[in-house]
Amino acid sequence: MGWRIKLEARSGWGEVETIEVSHFRRRVVGLTAEEIGLSLGEARQMLAELQRLVLQPQMEEYTYCARVCPACLRMHRQRDWCKRTIQTLCGTVTGEAPRISICPCSNAMGFVDLSFSPLAGLLPDRCAPELRRIQAGLGGRHSFREAGRLLSQLLPCSLVNRAKIRNRTHRVAAEIEASSTADPADPSLSRKETVVMIDGAHIRAVPGHQSRHLDVTVGKVEVAGRKLCRFAFVPKGTDHPLDILRAALGAQSWRPGQKVTVIRDGEAVLPNMVLAATREPMRHILDWFHLSMRMRPIEQMLLGLSSRDRQDIQPLRAAQPSIDVSGICCGMAGRRKRIRSWYLSPLTRETLLGTAPILSR
């Protein structure tokens, strides 16, 4: 069996051209599992050829139309031309990129030689935006070297070094930050509480891939009635980490003078970072997981004291223990109620102080 794939191209002038993209054959007698359907190599080759046949005429039409002066409708003079390589998700294509002299009607200053390249203005970094976004997405999930290797194995795009993927990832991140401007301030939002949940993580380097470990700070800013805003940065690798935190607060219409509530894991560095970014008083709340970790030893200690003999508890009479658990956050209401009801009972106090007989359990 044989297949032949053809492409019909219709230009803006009404011209129609049929071009053969690829052809392949498969045997019927003695067919193996490796010959079923298209292979990855054949698909990559076919996709690269299709991209070349589409992009090269498109570049020629675009540069030809760019030669028309929008003011006087005369054709610009072509000064020279060169080869320009454009990287896309479906392959790397090389085409002609002419330099066009500006029209005399636009040369009010009387310069002798002024020219421009239409393709340079369209693709300044010689890379399609879609490829740049995919590289940035994979670069955020994998190492830059691994992101380039995955793309080159699955798609016909050319293999690029890790430095280029890193620079494109930073450029995409800067574009996202520049486009995510804060919404117009709503007076009703100023009366709502701004909650910052922040935590730190330690990322160990993979042997043979990275040369250092990373300490990452992640978090999110929430305001009732608005979509939450997440942020993350490496404190030692960021020039202005507080600006990232201020941008996340500004995206939630936070303004100086408003109070902030910080939910944290007990580490003092993280709320100090929020304090340095806001310069406003804050309310600290310990998250439920770390609060449970701190309450568990107290609960075990009280349960252990209730089962000891009187001789073991006699040294506690001089200390006069007084444990107050009523001020802990309401999120631990169940465990707080059990501990408080157990400790505040008269029998428990007499048992701890040694003034009542120990009940066998």
N, C-alpha and C positions, 0 to 999 in steps of 0.2 A: 504494500500500500504506500501511496505517496501523497504528500500535502504541499501545497504551494500558497504562500501568504503574500497578498498584493496590497499596496497602499494607493488610494486614489487621492491625489492632491489637487485642490481647486484654489487658484489664486484669486486675489481681489479684483483682477482684470477679467475674470471669467475663463481663464485658461485651465484646462483639465489635463492632468498627467497621471498615468498609472505606472507605478514602480513596484518591482518585485522586492519584497523584504527578505524572505527566507523560504527555503524548501527543505523538507526532510522526508525520509522513507523509513518504513518499518516492515520487517519480514513477518509473514504469517506462520509459515512452517518453521518450527524450531524457535519460536518466540520465547524469550527468557523474561524473568521478572525485571531485570535491569532495563529492558527495552519498552516497558509499558509507559505510554504517555511521553510527555516532555521531560527531559532531564534538566537539572539546574543549570548546567553549562549551556545547553541549547537555549533555555529561556533567557539567560543573561545575555547571550550573543544576539538573540532576536530583539530583545528590548533595547540593547545598545544601538543596533542598526536602525530600529524604528525611531529612536530619539534623534539620531543623526539626520535621518531623512526629514524629520519634522522641524528640527531646530535650525538647520542651515538655511533653508528657504525663508524661514521666519526672520532670521537675522538679516538676510538680504533685503526683504521687503521693508523691514523697519528702518534700516539705514537709508534706503532709497527714498522713503517718504520723509525722513528727517532732513533731506537736502532741500526741501521746499521751504522758502522763507515765509513765515506766517504773516509778515507785514506787507510785502510786495508780491508774494506768490511767484517769485523767480527762483530758479534752481541755484543752489550754492555750488561753488567750485570745490571739487575734491582735491585736497592738497596732497595727501598720500594715503597709504593704507598699510596695514600690518596684520599679522595673524594673532588672533586672540583665542585662548583656550578657556572654555566655560565648563565648570564642574556642575553636574546635575545629579539628581538621585538615580536617574536611569542611564547614566554614562557620561563620559567626558567628551565634549564636542569641540572641534577646532574649526573656526570660520574666519572670514575676512572682516576686519574692523577698520573701515576707512575713517580718516580725519578730514573734516569738512571745514572749509574757510567760512567765516561769518559773512553775511551779506553786507555790501557797502552801506545800505540804508540803516543798518544797526551799528555801524562803526562811526559813531558821532565824534569820537576823540581823534580819528584819523590815524590809528595804528596801522603799521605796514602789514603785519602778519598776525592774525588771530584765527585760531581754529579750535575745534572741539571734536570729541569722539562720542557719537550717540550711545554706543554700547557701554562706554565707560561711565556715562551718567546713569544708564539703566541698571548695570551690575557693577558697582564700584570695586567689589572684592572678587569679581569673576567667579561667583558661586551663586547658585539658585537659592532663594530664601527657604524653600522646602528642605533642601539638603542641609542647610545650616541649622534649621530647627530640629531635624532628626538627629544630627550630630550632637547638638546641645542636650537633647533629651537623653540620648545614650551616654553622653559624657557625664550627666548628673547621676546616672545609675551604675556605671562601670568606670573603670579607669579610662583615661583618654586613649591609651594604646589599644585597649580591648574594644572600645567603641569603634575605632577605625577598622580593626580587624573584622568585627562582626559585619559591618556594612560592606566591606569589600568581598566577603565570602558569600553574602546573600544577594547583593545587587551588583550591577555592572559599574558602579561608581569607582573611581580610582582610589587607591590607598593613599591616605594622607598621614603625615606624622602627627604625633601627639601634641606638639606645640601649636599647630594650626587648629586642631580641634579645641584646645584649651582657649585660644584667642576667640574663636567663634562662639564658644559657650559663654565667655564673658561678655561678648558683644550682644548676644541674645538676651542675657540677663539684664544688661544696661537698657536695652530697648523695652523690656517688660517693666522695669522699674520706672522708666520715663513715661510709659503709656498709662500706668496705673496711678493716675492722679486721684486725689481725694475728691469725694463728692461734695457738692455745696453744703455748707454747714447748716444743719437743721437746729433751730433753737430748742426743740423738744429733746434733742439728743444730749444737750449739755447737762440736763438734769439726770441722765441715766448713768449708771455705774460702768466704769471701764475696768475690765478684768484682764489681767495679763497673766497667762500661764506659761511658765518658763522652766526649762530643765536643761541639763548638760549631759553630754555623752562623750565617751572616749572611744575612738576608732583606731584599732590597731592596724598597723601596716601589714599588707600581705607580703610574705617573704619572696623576694625576687622581683616584686613589682613596684613597691614604694620604698622610700628611704627614711620616712619619719612617721610618727604617730600624730593623730589629730584630736584636739579637744573641740567639740562642736557644741554650740549653744543653739537650741531650737525652742520655739514657743509659738503662741498665738494670742491675738488680742480679740476680745469679744465684747460686744455691746448689744444689749437687748434690742431686737428689731433690725439688726444689720447682719450681713454676711461676715463671718469671721475672717480675719486676716492672719496668715501664717508668715513666719520669718525664720531664718536660719543663717548663721554665719560662723566663721572660725575666728575667734578673738585674736589669735596671734598672727593670722594671715590676712586680716582685714585692716585697711588703713584707718577707716572711721567706723568702728562697729556701732557706736551710739547713733550714728545717722540712720542706720538700717532700722534700729528700734524706734527712733522718732518717726521714720517714714511709715512704719506699721501703725503707730499710734495716730498719726495724722490721717491715715486712710480710714480710720474709724471716727473721724471728726473730733478727736481729742484736742483740747486747747489748753494752754497754760492756765493754771488756777483750778483745774478740775482734779479731784482726788482719784487715785488709782488703787485698785486692789490687786495684790500679787499673790498668786498661788504657787508655792514652791515646794522643794523637797527637803528643806532645812538647811541648805548650804547658804552661807552669808554673802558669797560673791555675787550670786545672781540678782538678789533684790537690790544690792548696792549698784549694780549696773543699771537697773530700772530707775533707781533714785538719781543717778547721775544724768540719765537721759531726760527725766521729767522735771527734776528739781522741785518736786512737790511732795507733801506728806503722803504716805502710803499706809495701807492696812495689809498686814501679813496674815496669810492663812496657810497652814500646813496641809498638804494634800492627804487624802484619806489613806492611801497606801502607807506612806511614811508615818502617819499618825497611828495607824494600826500596829506598825512595827514598834513604835515607842510605847504603846499601851500594853502590848503583850507581855513584856517583862514585869510590869507592875501587877498585872492580873495573875501571872504565875507566882510572883512573890507573895501576894495576899493569900492565894490558895495554899501555898506551901506553909505559910505561918499558921494557918488555921489547923494544920495537921501535926504540928510539932508538940512535944511534951512541954510541961510547965517549966522545967529546968532550962530548956533552951530559950524560953521566952522571957525569963527573969531579967536578963540584961536590957530588955527593951523598956522596962519600967522607968529606968533613969532617963532614957532618951525621950519618953513621952511622944511617941510617933503621932504625927498629924498629917495625913495624906488627903489633899483636897483634889478631887477629880471632877468637881461640879463645874469648873470653868472651861472645860475642854469643848471643842466645837460640837455643834449639834449633829454633825454628820455621823458621830460615833454614839448616837443616843442609845442604841441597844446595849452595847458593851458598857457604856458609862452607867446606864441604869442598873445593870447587873452588879457592877463593882460598888456603886454607891449604896445600893440596897443591902449588899452583903456587909460592907464595912460600917455603915451607919447604924446597923442594928445593935441593940444593947448587948446581946450575947457576944457578938464579934468583938466589940470594944472591950468587954470584960475579959474575953479570952486572950486578946492581944496584950492587955495590961497585966494579966495574971491574977485578976480578982475574981475569977469564976472557974469552976472545974472544967477541964477539957472533956468534951464529949467524944466518945469513940465513934469513928466513922465506919 
